[in-house]
Amino acid sequence: MKENYRDKLKELVRLERHSNAEVIRALKQVQVKGLHLDWGHSSLFHYCVNELGYSHAAASRRVSTVYLALDVP
């Protein structure tokens, strides 16, 4: 029983990592295409906070990651 929880948690963490990477890839496209501007947000950060509901800290981490991904191919 305990091993089932352990295995389940490992799988959830794997899925979380994958979904986080997908979110960053999608946010990168939003930034590159300027979609946040079309949607009425002055910056990707404001889009993440006001539209996606991230905290300021969480939005900042994601936006920083997007900018890093844009700088490092």
C-alpha positions in Angstrom: 0.0 0.0 0.0 2.8 2.5 0.9 4.6 1.7 -2.3 1.5 2.5 -4.3 1.5 6.0 -2.8 5.2 6.3 -3.5 4.9 5.2 -7.1 1.8 7.4 -7.6 3.6 10.5 -6.2 6.6 9.9 -8.5 4.3 9.7 -11.5 2.5 12.9 -10.4 5.8 14.7 -10.2 6.8 13.4 -13.6 3.5 14.7 -15.1 4.0 18.0 -13.2 7.4 18.5 -14.8 6.0 17.8 -18.2 3.1 20.1 -17.8 5.4 22.9 -16.5 7.5 22.6 -19.6 4.4 22.8 -21.8 3.3 25.9 -20.0 6.7 27.6 -20.5 6.6 26.6 -24.2 3.1 28.1 -24.6 4.1 31.3 -22.7 7.1 31.6 -25.0 4.9 31.6 -28.0 2.6 34.1 -26.4 5.6 36.4 -25.9 7.1 35.9 -29.3 3.7 36.5 -31.1 2.8 39.4 -28.7 -0.6 37.7 -28.0 -0.7 39.1 -24.5 -0.9 42.6 -26.1 -3.8 41.5 -28.3 -5.5 40.2 -25.2 -5.2 43.6 -23.5 -2.2 43.0 -21.2 0.8 45.3 -21.2 3.3 42.5 -20.5 3.6 38.8 -20.2 3.9 39.2 -16.5 0.6 41.0 -16.2 -1.0 38.4 -18.4 0.3 35.6 -16.1 -1.0 37.4 -13.0 -4.3 38.9 -14.2 -5.4 36.3 -16.7 -3.8 33.0 -15.6 -4.1 33.8 -11.8 -0.4 33.2 -10.9 0.9 34.9 -7.8 3.5 37.6 -8.5 6.3 35.3 -7.5 5.1 32.4 -9.7 4.5 34.7 -12.6 8.0 36.2 -12.2 9.6 32.7 -12.2 7.7 31.7 -15.3 8.4 35.0 -17.2 12.1 34.8 -16.3 12.2 31.2 -17.6 10.5 32.3 -20.8 13.1 35.1 -21.3 15.9 32.7 -20.6 14.5 30.3 -23.1 14.4 33.1 -25.7 18.0 34.0 -25.1 19.3 30.5 -25.1 18.2 28.5 -28.1 
